[in-house]
Amino acid sequence: MILQDFLGWASLNNLRSQMAAPLAESFTAMSFKRIELPLIAQLESDGIDINIEEISSLADGTIQYRGHRVLLYIRDVKNYGGRSFTPRFHLTFCSTLRTKQRDQQMSKYVVATRNDGQFLVNTNEGTGASLLMKLVVCQNCLADIAWKGFNKSQSSTSRVQQAEVFSLKEYFKKYQRDLFGLKPEHDADTSPRNEYPSDWSAISAAVRARRGYRCEGCSRQLLGADNRYLHAHHINGRKDESHDSNLLVLCVSCHADKPNHGHLKSSVDYMNFIAKFG
């Protein structure tokens, strides 16, 4: 098909001249800016890929992201020897996530708030296709919040059954998604002080022992007299919230690298640790 060049058409040019109409300038391609869905819409649909530092633990042990109580899961479905291993979704910063963080495997996690049990995942079956898949809740998370009496001492069959029937609609009815809409638990007069509890020494010693005296930052195990270099760090910065899911066991070196903890680098323990372990 041959297109007519109207710029060479004498009649049209004469008419344009009589009207004193200039030639239009050349067209340039327009750049388009992608429209981002509002935060709530993203959380309730495909979820949002996040850096682990962007989430924090709430007083009840659950996870929050930018003012919203969220679920956390890994986007990729692994395939080993022809078998697919579907990920679990998480309600708290449980021992599973602490291990992942220690092993630096937290880069592919996603936060979401959908309540139908379906999550957008990526398959590793050659196509790399994304699809909605039903995921099961993490049992360690259920134990952290003692959901309907759930605990790790139950039989394996009982724990599996309880995890499989777990209802996100029920969960979000008890644990509200929108934290901005919650009435503050305390006012200026009743707000608790951000101080260590009276039994902090016992809490710290117990959590370090339960986690094998191993730093959850660099994986160094510090036994015997060296466990003095291990600290229990409050993930959300609240010293008065010393529940297990809000505590991270760190060596003094890793602890000093946390925000607002640089002062530890001037401590005797820090200098002795660096001199001994480098």
C-alpha positions, 0 to 999 in steps of 0.5 A, spaced: 500 500 500 502 506 497 501 512 502 499 519 499 504 524 500 499 530 502 505 535 502 506 535 495 499 536 493 499 543 490 491 544 491 492 543 499 498 547 499 495 553 496 489 552 501 494 552 507 498 558 504 491 562 503 489 560 511 497 562 513 497 555 517 504 553 518 506 546 517 505 542 524 512 540 527 514 533 527 511 528 532 516 525 537 514 519 541 511 520 548 514 516 554 509 513 558 510 512 566 507 506 569 501 507 573 502 504 580 496 500 584 495 503 591 499 499 596 493 496 599 491 494 592 498 491 591 498 487 598 491 484 596 492 482 589 499 480 587 503 482 593 509 486 594 517 484 593 520 487 599 527 487 603 527 484 609 529 490 613 522 493 611 518 489 615 518 489 623 515 485 628 508 487 632 507 486 640 503 480 638 509 477 634 505 478 627 509 482 622 507 489 619 509 493 613 508 500 612 502 500 617 499 494 615 499 487 618 501 482 613 503 475 611 510 473 608 512 468 603 517 466 598 515 467 590 519 461 587 516 454 587 522 450 587 523 443 583 528 438 585 528 431 581 521 432 578 518 434 585 515 441 586 516 444 593 511 449 595 513 454 600 509 456 606 506 463 608 508 466 614 505 470 620 510 472 624 518 472 624 519 465 626 525 461 627 524 459 620 525 466 617 531 467 622 534 461 619 533 464 612 536 471 614 542 468 618 543 464 611 542 470 607 536 467 603 531 473 604 532 476 598 526 473 594 520 474 600 513 477 598 508 481 603 501 480 602 494 481 605 489 477 601 485 472 605 483 467 600 489 462 601 491 463 594 498 466 592 502 469 586 508 464 585 513 463 580 514 456 577 521 453 575 518 448 570 522 452 564 516 457 562 517 461 568 510 462 569 506 466 574 500 463 577 496 463 583 497 457 588 494 455 595 499 455 600 499 452 607 501 456 613 508 455 617 507 451 623 512 455 627 508 461 626 502 458 629 506 456 635 508 463 636 501 466 636 498 459 639 493 459 634 487 455 637 492 452 642 497 450 637 503 448 640 509 444 637 508 438 642 502 436 638 502 429 634 505 431 627 498 429 624 494 434 629 499 439 627 498 438 619 491 438 620 490 444 624 495 448 619 491 445 613 484 448 615 487 454 618 483 460 615 486 467 613 479 470 614 479 468 621 486 470 622 485 477 619 478 478 623 482 477 630 488 480 627 486 487 623 490 488 617 489 496 617 494 498 623 492 505 622 485 504 623 486 501 630 485 505 636 492 506 640 492 501 646 496 506 650 495 514 651 501 518 653 499 517 660 499 509 660 504 508 654 509 503 657 516 505 658 521 502 652 525 499 658 528 492 659 523 487 663 526 486 670 527 478 668 531 480 661 537 477 663 534 470 664 530 472 657 536 473 654 540 467 656 534 462 655 533 465 647 541 464 646 541 457 649 535 455 645 538 457 638 545 454 640 549 460 642 549 461 634 549 468 631 543 469 626 547 474 622 554 471 621 552 464 623 558 464 628 557 459 634 560 462 641 560 457 646 563 457 653 566 463 655 565 466 648 558 466 649 559 473 653 559 476 646 552 474 644 547 479 645 539 478 644 537 484 639 530 487 639 528 486 632 522 492 632 527 496 637 522 496 643 526 493 649 519 492 653 517 487 647 521 481 649 517 475 646 521 470 642 519 472 635 521 479 636 528 477 638 534 476 634 541 472 637 547 476 634 554 477 636 557 483 638 560 485 631 553 484 627 549 487 633 553 493 632 552 494 625 544 494 626 541 501 626 542 506 632 547 500 635 554 504 633 556 505 640 557 498 641 563 499 637 567 503 642 565 497 648 571 493 651 567 486 648 567 489 641 574 490 641 576 484 644 571 480 639 574 483 633 581 482 636 580 474 637 575 473 631 577 478 626 
